[in-house]
Amino acid sequence: MSIILKVLSFSIWLAIMITIIIGNLRPQRIIENQEKTKLRNKVPFN
C-alpha cells in the first residue's frame, strides 16, 4: 500500500507543479500578445 500512496502523492505533486508552470506561462504570453497588438496599432499604415 505504501508504494501506491507514494505514486499517488507523486502524481498529485506533479500535476500541481504542471498547473503552476502553465499558470505562470499563460499570463506572460497574453501580455506579450497585448503589447504586440499595441505596437501594431501605434505603427501608422501608409
Sequence and secondary structure as in RCSB ss.txt:
>XXXX:A:sequence
MSIILKVLSFSIWLAIMITIIIGNLRPQRIIENQEKTKLRNKVPFN
>XXXX:A:secstr
 HHHHHHHHHHHHHHHHHHHHHHHHHHHHHHHHHHHHHHHHHS   
